[in-house]
Amino acid sequence: MKNKKMIYLLIVCVAGVWGIIFSKIYSGLNTEEDFPVLTGKNKKVDYFNLTDHISDTFDRATPYRDPFSVEEAIPEEKVSQEIRAYSGIVPAMPVSIKPAVNWSLIKYSGYINNPMSKQKVAIMYINGKEAMLSEGQSAEGLKLIRFAGDSVKVSYQQATKYILIK
């Protein structure tokens, strides 16, 4: 019985909501409102009458000539200005350019894991020569800094780089 009472109550609510909706629509259609009649004409003002293009004094300050102008472009003389040096400004030291390192000469072939000492030994080719290095060791100017999975971090000629296994 409880469900039937709830269903009847919901049916009454739905019917009431639809009744309100239909009454709003019906009252909106039947009302005749008197709108005021506009008298007089709206005069459309021309755009060119609003702005006075003849007395416009805008001047372009561009370094190139006007492509639509019929007149010849007159080159302006550059006025040199005297530049005074400020004694408080110190010129910056020139940055020394580092020589480029040829990384193609260095190849990482893999590593060997020693189970006794639990130390990894990398197999590196430097200028075509094989070298076996562990972390911190150097050979022919190449220092092995650390292992990183499939690559090693090396330092060569004051430059550091990760080299992938090949």
C-alpha positions, 0 to 999 in steps of 0.5 A, spaced: 500 500 500 505 504 501 508 504 494 501 505 491 500 512 495 507 514 493 505 513 486 499 517 486 502 522 489 507 523 484 502 522 479 499 528 482 505 532 482 507 531 475 500 533 473 501 539 477 507 541 474 505 540 467 499 544 468 503 550 470 507 549 464 501 549 459 498 555 463 504 559 462 504 558 455 497 559 454 497 566 457 503 568 453 499 566 447 493 570 449 495 576 451 495 582 446 500 588 449 500 594 445 507 596 443 508 603 442 509 605 435 516 608 433 515 615 430 520 618 426 525 615 422 532 613 424 537 617 420 543 612 418 549 617 419 555 615 414 561 613 416 565 617 412 561 623 415 563 621 422 571 622 421 574 627 418 579 624 414 582 630 410 584 634 417 587 627 419 594 629 421 597 622 423 604 621 420 607 614 420 614 613 423 617 607 419 624 606 416 621 603 409 618 607 404 610 607 403 609 602 397 602 605 395 605 612 395 607 615 388 612 620 391 619 618 390 622 616 397 627 621 400 633 617 404 634 621 411 640 622 413 642 619 419 644 623 425 650 621 429 649 622 436 655 622 441 655 617 446 658 618 452 662 612 456 659 611 463 665 610 467 661 605 472 660 600 467 665 595 466 666 591 460 664 583 460 670 578 460 670 575 453 667 568 454 672 562 452 669 558 447 670 551 449 673 546 443 668 541 441 669 534 443 669 529 438 664 524 442 664 519 436 671 516 438 668 513 444 663 507 444 660 504 450 659 496 448 656 494 455 658 492 462 661 485 466 658 484 473 663 481 477 659 477 482 665 476 487 666 483 488 659 486 486 663 491 481 661 493 474 666 493 469 664 497 463 667 495 456 669 502 452 672 503 446 676 509 445 679 511 439 678 504 437 682 501 443 678 497 448 678 499 455 675 496 461 673 501 466 670 501 473 667 507 476 672 512 478 677 509 473 680 513 467 683 511 461 686 515 455 683 521 458 676 518 459 674 518 466 668 513 468 663 517 473 657 512 474 653 507 471 646 509 469 643 502 466 643 502 459 648 508 459 654 511 462 656 518 464 663 519 462 668 525 462 672 527 456 676 533 455 673 537 461 666 535 458 661 530 461 656 526 457 651 520 458 653 515 452 648 509 450 650 502 449 651 500 442 
